[in-house]
Amino acid sequence: MRVALGCDHRGLKTKQAVMQLLQELNHAYQDFGCYSTDSVDYPDIAQKVASAVASGNFDHGILVCSTGIGMSIAANKIKGIRAALCHDVFTAERARQHNDANILCLGAEEMSADLISKIVKSYLATNFEGGRHIRRLNKIKILETNS
């Protein structure tokens, strides 16, 4: 699996932990920034990761900021992206099963490293169920084209 990663300055430490986890899980990844704790604008990073995922060059993306909210809002502006802000294993699983989420957004300042690891593992291991959920995803695609 190929994963596009990105964070703002508040999510750097968490992104680095996620990179280590991805290595342990033998997933390929590319880091789209940021690379230091110097202040950056999260929409710039979200756009890079979301565009990389939407292009089909990456299977999934993971974005981190202090709460995950800004990253999820920005990433969801890119056509074809279904970014989900997840706070626990249940929401990570449902994001994949029901919404076919292709970007996981995380809040660095509100969750433990252990919980983040569990969320990432669950998100990456869970598949889209299809079935009745396809009809709903098609309605989301219509919303994208009508905007």
RANORFEN-V790469 format. One record per run of one state. SS is the DSSP state (hx for helix, st for strand, lp for the rest). FROM is the first residue (numbers start at 1). LEN is the number of residues. If there is no record, write none. Layout:
ss & from & len
SS & FROM & LEN
SS & FROM & LEN
This chain:
ss & from & len
lp & 1 & 1
st & 2 & 6
lp & 8 & 1
hx & 9 & 16
lp & 25 & 3
st & 28 & 4
lp & 32 & 10
hx & 42 & 13
lp & 55 & 5
st & 60 & 6
lp & 66 & 3
hx & 69 & 7
lp & 76 & 7
st & 83 & 3
lp & 86 & 3
hx & 89 & 11
lp & 100 & 3
st & 103 & 5
lp & 108 & 5
hx & 113 & 13
lp & 126 & 6
hx & 132 & 14
lp & 146 & 2
